[in-house]
């Protein structure tokens, strides 16, 4: 729960809701594309997909990836009102080399 709260704080508490799974996944739902891309950049989420609207749900974009903490993050944002292109933010070689040992919950330090 601490990690989820830290992630929501990264977008100044503008998350619509957060789903925390017992399998080590955190899904953050935001309404604004800028917030979604900002969060995806901070979490280094390297994969993005668009899902068309269906009868049971509206269309949305999903950024996903696994952080160095071992938690699987997903950021979700409605497609309506989005400006293309939607970007992903993969980890580049050397980005995390300065981290000797992953420290859980240390998500808010630096960008």
HUVEN-V509385 format. One record per pair of residues at least 4 apart in sequence whose C-alpha atoms are under 8 Angstrom apart, sorted by the first residue. I is the first residue (numbers start at 1). J is the second residue. D is the distance in whole Angstrom. If there is no record, write none. Layout:
i: (I/I)
j: (J/J)
d: (D/D)
This chain:
i: (1/1/2/2/3/3/3/4/4/4/4/5/6/6/6/6/7/7/7/7/8/8/8/8/8/8/9/10/10/11/11/11/11/14/14/15/15/15/15/16/16/16/16/17/17/17/18/18/18/18/19/19/19/20/20/20/20/21/21/24/24/24/25/25/25/25/26/26/26/26/27/27/27/27/28/28/28/28/29/29/29/30/30/30/30/30/30/31/31/31/31/32/32/32/33/33/33/33/34/35/36/36/36/36/37/37/37/37/38/39/39/40/40/40/40/40/40/40/41/41/41/42/43/43/44/44/44/44/44/44/45/45/45/45/45/45/45/45/45/45/45/46/46/46/46/46/46/46/47/47/47/47/47/47/48/48/48/48/48/48/48/49/49/49/50/50/50/50/50/51/51/51/51/52/52/52/53/53/53/53/54/54/58/58/59/59/59/60/60/60/60/60/61/61/61/61/62/62/62/62/63/63/63/63/64/64/64/64/65/65/65/66/66/66/66/67/67/67/68/68/69/69/69/69/78/91/91/94)
j: (5/20/6/105/7/105/107/8/18/20/26/9/10/105/107/108/11/39/107/108/12/13/14/15/18/28/13/39/108/15/35/38/39/30/35/28/29/30/31/28/29/30/31/28/29/30/26/27/28/29/26/27/28/24/25/26/27/25/26/70/71/72/71/72/73/74/71/72/73/74/73/74/75/76/73/74/75/76/75/76/77/35/36/75/76/77/78/35/36/77/78/36/77/78/37/77/82/83/38/39/40/75/76/77/41/86/87/88/42/43/75/44/45/63/64/75/88/89/45/88/89/111/67/73/65/67/88/89/90/91/63/64/65/66/67/73/74/88/89/90/91/63/64/65/88/89/90/91/63/64/65/88/89/90/61/62/63/64/86/87/88/61/62/63/59/60/61/62/79/59/60/61/62/58/59/60/57/58/59/60/58/59/78/79/78/79/80/76/77/78/79/80/76/77/78/79/74/75/76/77/74/75/76/88/72/73/74/75/72/73/74/70/71/72/73/71/72/73/96/102/102/103/104/105/82/95/96/98)
d: (6/8/6/7/6/5/7/6/7/7/7/6/7/8/7/7/7/8/7/8/7/5/7/6/8/7/5/7/7/7/6/8/7/7/8/7/6/5/7/8/5/5/7/6/5/7/7/6/5/6/6/5/7/8/6/5/7/5/6/8/5/6/6/5/6/8/7/6/5/6/6/5/6/7/8/6/5/6/6/5/6/7/6/7/6/5/8/8/8/5/6/6/7/8/6/6/6/8/6/6/6/6/7/6/6/8/7/8/6/6/7/6/5/6/8/7/7/6/6/7/5/6/7/8/7/7/8/5/5/6/6/5/5/7/8/8/8/6/5/6/8/7/7/6/5/5/4/7/6/5/6/6/7/7/7/5/4/6/8/7/6/6/5/7/7/6/4/6/8/5/5/6/8/7/4/7/6/4/4/7/6/7/7/8/6/5/7/7/5/4/4/8/6/5/6/6/7/6/5/7/5/5/7/7/7/6/4/7/6/6/7/6/6/4/6/6/6/7/8/6/6/7/6/8/8/6/8/8)
